[in-house]
Amino acid sequence: MEKSHGEKLLNFDDQTKQEARQTPATEDFKKIDQKTLSQKPVMETRKPLEKLPIIKTSEAEAVKIAEIKRSLQKPLVQNDAMSPEPTAVPMGSSNLEVGKVHKFYSWFAKYYDLSRKIWNPFFPASVEKEFNGLLSTYIKDGAEILDVGVGTGINIERVLNDNIAFAHYEGIDVNPEMLIEARHKFGDVNNMTLRLADVTQMEITQQYDVIISTLALSHLKEPDKAIQKLLTALKPGGKILYLDNFAVPKPRLRDKVAIWVYRKMFHFSPISTETAEKFPASEEKKHFPFLGGQLSMYVFQKNIDK
């Protein structure tokens, strides 16, 4: 141990080294403690999440938000099978703490798009490019589209940027506040419906050419069953374009830390390999390394004879 202590003093002369070796370790620590105690404490400058400034709305905006909330409830009144209440939690979150999930996403809705500027640098550019390529390849003019877990409308933006003249775009989510943000941005788009619905509970009443879902089904306890259900909502030859977080068999330490953050803050867990093995056969699939495991992209197709 003395040799190690001496090696830390390479910038001192031999006499100083010798004196240092003869000084008991406890004396060193006392000197360090005295120096530390004499310093002013460093104040924490980061604000906790709950202390972030509240985004204020004008009276006119408040009226508009109230109207949007009322309009979101109409499909629920018209169809009892779509039964989530206005305070419904993110879909399929029965495997998580329901109250915390709903509270977080109701609060986070206003900051969701802003947060993308923070986490986008960590999101592989290759994934964004590949998924946009899937949208361009499989969504054609005149398509009937269902967006499961539409959130604030990230996929709507992707489709509109591709100048696709869809016949109808339907976006569903179980969080009213997320839908309100989407309505603010895309409420004037023709042939578009945004409504409150839970994919695990909703009754399938029509069929679609394409169903999109990104980073949503990982909130479900059984995402494989949701995929099977969505296949029944496709027209023959229709496709599901799916992107989500998946676990890997042997996660690294940083992956384990990321998974902990996902669960504690964002209230989801990467889909396990055991669950992924229950997925129906896919037309295409690609995997990209990502914090917590991997981002996986699937294309599922409904058989033409069904």
Protein Blocks (a to p, Z undefined) as FASTA:
>chain_A
ZZmmmmmmmmbcfklmmmmmmpcfklmmmmmmmmmmmpccdddfbdcfklpccddddfkl
mmmmmmmmmmmmmmmmmpmklmccfkbccehilmmcfklmmmmmmmmmmmmmmmmmmmmm
mmcfklmmmmmmmmmmmmcghiacddehklnolmmmmmmmnopacfbdcdddfbfklmmm
mmmmmmmpghiacddddfklmccfbdcfbdcdehklmmpmblmlmmmmmmmmpcehiacd
dddddddfbdcfklmmmmmmmmmmnopacddfklmmmpccdfbdcddddehiaacddddd
ddfkZZ
